């Protein structure tokens, strides 16, 4: 039997800090005198900051400008998370423990910067579950490019075909499938409807991770 490896997206999958991200982007946009809407947020959620900044605000922005504006946005975001806190989404704690008890390696594959992930994994007490944490700073290409998940598989020393990615976003599902991995998509936070996640190639779609079992994931990898 093949031992699966689990790669977790964070925002929208492990936790839901979308509102803190939205407020941070809104505040940054106000500071630079640019519009920012819910539609803008939905269209770019899960992308890396340079891609968001170039898509929405400054198409010709250089790396330095993207870095400075991105750092400002993340400062605003982390301040909000520290103030309000966060908690694991339904089913996550039980799955992390069940996968660990089964002896399956687990990693994080996220577009977020290291400081955000350190904060979120610390607040939720989950860092101990992950053999590897791949951040937006570790890759050159954001989702839907598969680099973040392929890097996680490499750090786990696992064939991508044996990996199962947990995601909530269309771009993340596309990245998992582009990397030759299985993907479980969760609709709990409601950023992306089931039909779009299915269209992106998700192998399993659930309303909540409370619906997922170890046996189900074992069968998925085969």
Secondary structure, DSSP 8 states (H G I E B T S, - for coil): ----EEEE--BTTTB--HHHHHHHHHHHHHHHT----HHHHHHHTTS-HHHHHHHHT-TT--HHHHHHHHHHHHHHHHHHHHHH---B-TTHHHHHHHHHHTT--EEEE-SS-HHHHHHHHHHHT-GGG-SEEE-GGG-SS-TTSTHHHHHHHHHHT--GGGEEEEESSHHHHHHHHHTT-EEEEE-TT-SS-HHHHHHTT-SEEESSGGG--HHHHHHHH-
